[in-house]
Amino acid sequence: MTASAVMIAAGAASAGNIGPDFKSPDGNFTIEALEALGRVSSPQVSPDGKNILFGIAYEDLAANKSNNDLYITDINGESITRITNTPKSESGAVWIENGKKIAFLYPDDEGNMQIWTMNADGSERLQASTHPGGVSGFLISPDAKKVVVIGNIKYARSAGDVYPDLPEATGRIIDDLMYKHWDEWVTEIPHPFIGSFNGTNVEGLKDIMAEEPFEAPMKPFGGVESFAWSPDSKTLVYVSRKKTGKEYAISTNSDLYAYDTLTETTKNLTEGMMGYDTAPAFSPDGNYLAWLSMEHDGYESDKNRLFLLDWKTGEKKDLTLQWDYTIDEFAWSPDGKSIFFIAPKDGVIPVFQLSLKNSEISQLVDIRADFTTLAPTKSSVITMAHSMLWPNEIFKIELDAIRRGPSLNKITDINGELLSQFDMPSVEKHLVPTTDGKEMTTWVVYPPKFDKNKKYPSILYCQGGPQSPVSQFWSYRWNLALMAAKGYIVIAPNRRGLPGFGTEWNEQISKDYPGQNMNDYLSAADYMRNMPYIDKERMGATGASYGGFSIYYLAGHHEGRFSALLAHAGIFNMEAQYLETEEMWFANWDMGGAFWDKENAEAQRTFANSPHRFVDKWTTPIMISHGEYDYRILASQGMQAFNAAKLRGIPAEMVIFPDENHWILKPQNAVLWQRLFFRWFDKWLKPENN
């Protein structure tokens, strides 16, 4: 048994409640197998380039939680060692003291996350920080003498603050926007605290934004990637959107700020750049600062440009001015002569290399997969990759451009033995003609042992975002391989509004929700309906978020194409959504403005085509799911849609998760959702099974 196989067995045993056999009677991939997979994350290369530190999380259905432990492998993946085996998850792990030790996050006795250290073999665990309320991330300076940690400060007033004689009053006193965000009421915001670090203890933490009512990093997803230490450890660059209330709610204008640790002064490096400026990173010699920059204020899915700042002269340069794709993440090469980055392109997410000498961009390897995470070494790039058929594993891209060109080697195979037990689906790329004379990359996932002489039920997958790529993604909720393993042909079109096909294609959806992208969905459905192996009477459609909106809209416009629908966390009533959501810039940009602005033709067209206005045309059975902690799209949207369907006499089912947000994260809820998903579609698309 290989080292990876040992870990699979250990991980499955730790979950220990799923059972030893994950197969269905037909030998296909199952819901239980999906939940049993190890979730590989966060590879970190040791300073000497010989080892990789990473995490593997396993779900425990009985305990209804997941647990992430830390592992080390040599750079070639020939030996893997588990270095933690604890009841709670380690996270944010990095090498320190030239690879002799590891620093990581772990809860203290009160349940607050703190910085801990241990030897590289997992021994001698010591708590290094005691920050009140805990920390959510940290970044150690290059000289290893300083650390910046992310800690929360109080933000909103409580009733007791206003009326001290009412300390038990629970009413929230609100006088401006952004009082809630994604899945929380905003009572605290994150701030950067800088302190000293001696390898064992974190001391003297000081809020470098004291008295500033702004977030750094930005909620809800910002982390340590929002910070960059200069190589001399004298400057910390951080990301912040220094706005509050209504100004915050209608803007995406974040900036990069340089904090001088000696003078304790702060300088805005990107003043006048109006969109998101994020992910700063210094060149190894400290002469340049690179970051990701969007151009327009109020637009979250703008092209992410790669910008370069000359640290001495202050000159700024767009390195991707002639490159018409958006960048997800990047990392400097150790010699500072190039930058590696990941970007969606043509239905996959490859790794690219940009030469600083001439801005030439080249794709490193050609594989039907999506890459994520970059950790360059002198001769390679350590990364992770996944596809529609397998989850994240660690890979090494060897950089031998002179003789062979880059090559790809698999470092881990954590889930290979488990997946090998199943007959897995297959994936095929189709170029579907659109109604405006273009071609649309569409992924089609076929059931195991696909027989083109048979007829199959199918599901059209509608992507959310609305501007998130339909690439070779692996999802633990929208798992296309699992759908195909259940006997469905899955149709996944890269409709208008998805990145990877140029700026024009990506931007077309803005202010045109009910327009061309809906035609693209129907083009994909019609294209596949003409295939002899597609049962025209058994086609369904599903999606979440914008995909959920798509289902509600298609419900009134599909003209008999679909026999069953399922929407999760979708927008049903756009007028209500405009006022219910929290980040108003999103609604303003995508919908075109406020519905009461009668002079705004774009907004009026959008709201006139809200899905709720076409309920009179609904005829198709529909299932709806939503989380009550979803403050981006409130659960009331799903309830409205369900009530409308039932009042119209349409078969409908709804599942509301009182403890979930925009996603479904708890293990038992995830399994419940999958079971309900297939129960619903099997009922309407596989009548022979009922």
N, C-alpha and C positions, 0 to 999 in steps of 0.2 A: 504493500500500500504506500502511495506517495505521501509526502508531507502534506500536500494540499488535501488529499483524501482523508488523512487523519483529522484535519481541521473540520472537514465537512461532517465527519462522524461526531466529533466533539461538539460542533455547533448544533447539529440536529439533536444530540443527546441533551444539550442544555435546554432546548425547547421541550424535549422529552414527552410532549403531550399530543403530538400530531400522529404518531404511529410510525412504524418502520417502513411501511409500504405507501408511497405517495402516488402510485399509479392508479389510473382509472381502468375499468375492465378492458378498454380497447388499447391500453398502453400509452395513452396520450398524456400530455402535460396537464396538471390539475391545479386547483386553487390551493390545496394543501402544499403542493410542491413549491408554488410561487412563494408562499409564506415561509417555507423552510430554507430558502436560499440565503447564503451569507452575503451581506451587503458590504462590499469592499469600498474603502474611502481613504482619502488624504495621504497619498504616498509622499514621504519626505526622505530625500537622499542624504546620507550621512556626509559630514564635511570631507572625508577622505574618498568619497565616491564609491565605497565598497558595499554599503548596505542600504536597505530601504525600510523605513518605519511606516507602518500603515495600520488601519483599523479594519475590523470585521464585526458587523453587527448581526445578531440573530434575533428573530422575533420569538417571544414566549407567549403562546396563546393563553395558557392557563393564568399567567400573571398579568396578561394584557399589557405587555410592554416589550420594548426591545432593549438589548444590552450590547454595547460596543466595547470590545477588548482590543488590545494592541499586540501587534506582531512585528517581527523583524525577519526579512529575507536578505540573502546576499544579492548583489546586483544582477545576477543571472537567474535567480529563482531556484537554485539547486538545493537550498535548505531553508526551511521556514521554522521559526521559533515563536511560540506564544509567550509573551512576557507579562501579561496581566490576566487574572481570572478573578474578577471582583463582582460584587452584587450590583454595582452601578456602573454607568458608562464613563470611560475615559474619553476625552475629546481634545482637539486643538494641540495634539502632541507635536513637539519639535525637538531636534537635537540641540544639546548645549555642551559646553566644555569640550569642544572638538570631537564630539561623538562619544564621550565617556558617559554622559548622562542624558536624560530626557526630561523635559518640562511639559506639563500637561494640565488640563482642567479636570477636577474631580470634586464632588460635594464634600463639604466639611460635616461635622457632627450635627449641625443645624440645618443641613440640606442646601446650603449656599455653595455655589461653585467657586472654587479657589484654585490658585496655581499650586501645583505640587511638583516635586522633583523625585527622580529615582535613578539608579544606575541603569545602564543600557540593557542589563539582563533582567530588569524588573525588581531588583532588590533595593532595600533601604529607601522606602517611600517616605517622603517628608513633606509636610504642608509648608509652602513657602509664603503664602499671602494670607492675610486675615482681614480683607477689606469688608467693611460693613455692608451687608446685603449681597455680597459676592461679586464676582466678575463674570463677564460673558465672553471675554477674549483677551489676548495679550500678545505683545510683540517685543522681543528682546532686542536691544540695540546691538550693532555690529561689534562694539568693544565689550559686550556682555556685562556692562556696568549699570545700564539703565533698562527700564522696562516701561512700556505704556500699557495700561490695562483699561478695559471698557467697564465702567461702573455706572450705575443709575443714580440720578438725583431726583428729588421731588419736583413735580411740575405743576399739577393742578391743585387748586384749593379744595379742601374738604369742607363739609358743613361745619365741623368743629373748629376749623380755622377762622371761619366768619363769625360763628356764634359759639364761643368756648363753653357756654353753659349747656350745649347740646352735643356732647362728645359721642353719643351713640346714634345720632342722626345719620342716615345713609343717603340722603338726597345729594345728587351731584349738581353743583352750581356752575353753569356754563354760560359764558358770555362771548365766545368766538368759535370759529370752525376748527376742525381737526381735534375734536374732543374724543374721538375714537379712531382706531387704525387697524385695519385687517381683522384682528380677532381680540382686541383689547381696548378698554377704556384707558386713555392716556393719562395716567397719574404720575408716571415717571418717564424720564428720557435719558438716553445714554450720553455720557461725557468721557473724554480721555483723561486719565490720571497718570502722571509720570512719577516714577520713584526710582530708588536705587535697587540694584540686584547684585548679590555677591555669589550667586550660584546656589545658595541655600535659602536666603530670606529676601523678601520684598519689603522695603521700608520707605517711609517718607512720601507716600503717595500724595500728589498734589493735583487738584483739578486745574488744568491749564485753560479751561473755559469758565472758570468760576464767575458766577453772576450773569452768565450768558444763557438765555432761555432757548438755546438751539441744540439740535441733535448732532452728535458726532460719535459714532457713525450714524447714518440715516436709517430710521425705521422704514420698513420692517426687516429688511434682509441684510443691511450693512454689517460688516464684521471687520476682522483685522486687515482685510484687503483694502480697507479705507485708510490705512496708515503706511507710511514709508519712512524709515530712518535713513539719513544720509550716511555714507560709508564712514565718515569721521565721527558719527554719533552725536553731532552737535545740533542737528536740525531734525525735527519731526514734521513731516508733511501729513496733513489730515484732510478729510473730506467733510464738508458741512454745508447744509442749506440754511443759511442764517436768516430764516424767516419764521414767523409764527402766525397762528390763526388763519384768517382768510388769505393772507399773502402766501403762506405755506401751502394752503389747500389748492391754490390755482397755479402754482409754479413748480417747475422741475429744475430751477436754476441753482444747482449746487456749485461750489467752488473748492479749489485746493488752497489750503492755508499752510504757510511755513512758520513753525514755532521755533524760535531760537532758544535753546535751553540755557544759554549763558546770559543773555539779556532779558529773557522771558518776554520777548516781543513777538507779535504775530503779523504776517504780511499776506495779503491776498494775491496769489499767483495767477489767477485766471479771471480777474475782474474784467467785465465786459464780454466774457464768453457766456452766452445766455442759457445753454442747455445743461444737461447733466455732465459734470466733470468728475470722474471717479478713478479708482484703482491706480494711484500713483506708484511709481517704482523708479528708483535711482539706478543709473548705470553703475557697473562695478567700480569705476574710477571716480564716480561722483560728479562728473562733468555735465551729465544730462539727467533730466527727469522726464520719463515717459508716462502717459496716462491716456485713458479713454475719454473722449469728449463728444457730446452730441451738440448740434448746432442750435436747435430751436427750443425756446422756453415753452413748457406745457406739453411736451411730446416725449413720452417714455420710450417709444420704439423707433426713434430716429436712428439714422446710421451712426454706429459707434466708431468714430474716427480714432486713429492712433496718432496722438500728438507728441511732439518732442520739444522740451524747453532747454535751451543752452543755459546752464546754471550761472555762468559768468556774465554773459551778455544780456540774458533775458529774452533772446530771440525765440519765437515759437514757430513751429513748422508742422504742418499736417503731412504725415508720412504716407497716408493712404488717400491722398487727394485724387489720384487716378485709378483707385481701386474701388469698385462699386458694390462692396459688400460690407456688412456690419461685423464687428469683432466682439467675441464673447470674453476672452481673457488673453493675457500675454505674459511673457517672461523674458528677461535679458539672457543672452548667452554669457557664459563666464568671462569671455574675452571682451565683451562689450561691443563687438563688431556687428552683431545682428540681434534681432528680436524674433522670438518664436511666438506665434499666436494661433488661436483656434477661432474658426468662423464658419457659419453655415454656408454651404455652396452646393447647389444642384442636388439637394435632397439628402446630403450627408454633412457631417461637421468634421473636416480634416484639420491637420496641423500644417501651418505654413511657416516659412522662414523669410524674414525681411532683412535685406542687407542695408546697413546704415550708409554704406559707401555710395550706392546708386538707387536706393529704394526699390530694388528689384525684389519681387515676391515670387516664391516658388513653393509648390505643395510638396511635402516630404514623402508621403506614402499614399498609395491609392488602394483603399480598402473600403468595402461597404460597411462602414461603422461610424459612430460618433465618438470623438475624443473629448476628454475633459481633464483639466489639471495639467500643468506643465512644470517640470522640475529638471531644467537642463544641467548636464554635466559637461566636461571638456569634450567628450566624444559621443554623447548621446543625449536623448531627451526621455526622461522617465515620465510616463503619462498613464492615463486610464482610458479604456475604450469599452463601448458596449454596442449592441445592435438590437434589432427587434427580436432576436432569437436567443440572446444571452446577456446577462447583466454585467456590471463593471468588473473588469479584471485589469491588473497592472501590466503595462507593456513598456518595452524599451525600443526607441527608434535609434538605431545605430547611424552615426553621421560619417559615412565614408564616401563623400561626394566625388573624390578624385578617381577612385577605382570602380566602385560598384554603384554609387548613389546610396541614398538612405535605405535601410532595411528595417523590418519590424519583427521583433521577437517578443513572445509572450512570457511574462515573468511569473504570474500566478495563474492557477487554474482552480480556484477555490470551489467553484460550482460544477466543474467538468464532470465529476463522477456522478453527481446527482442528475444532471441534465442528460447524461448518456443513457439513463434508464428509460428515456422516453423516445417515442417517435415524434420528432419535432416538425413544426410547419416549415414551409418554404416561402421565400419572399421574391417577388418579381417587380421590376420597374416598368411602368407603362407611360407613354407620352400621349395624353388625352387631348384631343382637339377641343378648344373652347369656343364659346359663341362669338368671340371677337377675333377669331382667326389666329390664336396663339396655341402653343402646346404647354400642357400642364403635367409636370412630373407627379405621378401617382404611384404609391406603393400598394401592391396587392399581396396580401398574405393568404396563402392557401393551406387548407387542412393537411395534416399528415396523410401520407399515402393518397394524395390527390389524384383523382381519376377524371380526366377531362370528358369522359363519356357519361359521367353521372351529372345530376343536377344538385346544386347546393344552395342552401339559404345564405344570405349575405348581410353584412352590416356596413353601412357607410359611416366612417369615423370623421366627425367634425371637430377640428382643432380649436383650442381656446387661445387666449392671449389678449387681444385677437392676433397679435403678431409674434407667434412662437412657431418655430419650424416643425414641419412634419418630416423629420429626418429619420435616422435609424435609432430612434429613442427606445429605451427600455423603461417601462413604468410599472410600479407595483399596484396601480389602480387601473390605468387604461392600458392593459397589457394585451397587445394585438396578437402575440403568440398564443396566449391563453384563449382568446376569442376563437382563433383558428383551430386550436386543439379541441375546442368544443364543437367543431363541425361547421363553422361559419367561414366563408370567404370574406376577408376584411378589406375594404376599399378605403385608402387613406390618401386623399388628394392634397397637394400643396397648392391650395386655392389662392386667389389674390389676397394679399395682405400678409404673406409669410416671407421671412427673410431667406436669403440664399439664392435669389434669382434677380438681384439687382434692386436698386432703390425704387424705381418706378413701380415694379411689381409689389414691393413691400408696402409702399405708401398708398396704393390705390384704394385700400379699404377705408382709409380715414374719411369720415363724413359720408360714407357710402355703405353703411352696414347692410342695408337690404338690396344692394346692387349687384355688381359683377361677381363678387365672391359667391353669392347665392346661385348665380348662373353656373359658376364653376362646380359647385357641389352637384348640381343637377346634370351637368355635362359628364362628370365622373360616373354618376349613377346610370345614366343612359348608355354610356360607353360600355359599362360592364353588363348591363341588362341585355345587350346584344350578343354577349358571349354564350355559346350553347350550354355551358356548364352552370350558368346562373339561372336559378328558379325565379322568374319575374314576379311571381305571386308571393315570394317569401323574402323580401328585402326590407331590412330595418335601417334605422339611423340613430346615432347616439353622439353625445358630446357634453363637455363641461365648460362652465364659464361662458366665454363667447361661443363655444360649441353648444352650450345649453341654450343660449339665445338663438343660435342657428336652428336648433330643433324646434323651438317655439315658433320661429318664423316659417320654417319649412312646413310645419303642421298645417298652416293655412295656405300653402302655395305649391305643395308637391304634386298635386293633380293625380293622386292614386299611385304614385310610384312606391310608397312605403306602406308596409303592413303593420309595423310597430315602431314606436319611438321611445327614447329614454333620454331625459335631460337632467343633468346635475348642475346645481349652482348657476342657473342661467338667468338672463334678464328677460322678463316677460312684459313688464310695463315700463317703457323707456322714460315716460314722464316721472313716474315714481322713482325710478333708478337715478335720474338726474339729481334729485333732492335727497335720496337716501344714502348714496355712496359718500366716502369720506374725502378722497383725493379728487377735488373738483376739476383739476387740470385734465384728468382722464376723460371726464364727461364732456368738457368743453372742446377738447381736441377731436375726440372720436365722433361725438354727436353733432358738433358744429356750433354749439352754444346752447343757450337756455330756450326752453320751449315757449316761454312767454314773449320772446323777441320776435314779433310778427314780421319785422323787416328783414330777418335773417332767413334767406331762402334755403340755405343748406340745412339749418336746424329744423325748419318747418318740414322739409322733405323727409328728414330722418324720423322725426316724431310722428309724422303721418303714417309711417310704415312700421310703427311699433307692433310687435307680435300680438298684443292684446286686442288690437283693432280688427283682427282677422279670425277671432274665435268662431265666428259664425260659419267659417269654412272648415273648421276642424271636423274630421271624421275618423281619425286613426287612433287606436289604443295608445295611451301614453303613460309612461312611468316617470315619476319626478322624485329627485332626492336633493336634500339641502342640509347644511349645518347651521345651527342657531348661533354659533360664534362667528359666522361669516358677516363681517361688516363692510366688505367690498361690494357684495351683492347680497342683500338681506334675504333671510329665509322667507319673508313675506312674499317675495317674488315667486317662489315655488308654490307657496300656499295659494296665491291668486290663480296660478295656472291650473293647479289641481281642482280648485273650486269651480273654475270656469269649465273644465272638462266634465266634471260630474254634473253640473247644472245643464250642460248640453247633452247629457246622456251618453257620453263617450266612456268606454271602459278605461279606468285610470287607477293607478296605485301610487302612493306616496310614502317615502320613508324620510323622517326628519331625525337628524342626529343632534340631540341637545348639547353634546359635549365636543362637537367638531366644528372646524372653521371652513374655509374655502376648500380645503382638502379633507380627506378621511384618513386619519393618521393612526388611531388606536388599532392594534392588531385584530381584536375581535370585531370591531366595527368594519375593518377592511374586509374580513372574511364574510361577514354578514352582507356587505354591499355586493361583493362578487356573487354570492349565492343568489341574492335577489335579482341581480342583473341577468344572470343566465336563466333563472326561473321565469322571468318576464319574457325574454326573447324566445325561449323554448316554447312557452305557451302559445305564442302567436306565429312563430316562424317554423316550428316543428310540431304541427298538430298531431302527427302520427305518434308522438311520444306522450301525448296527454290522454 
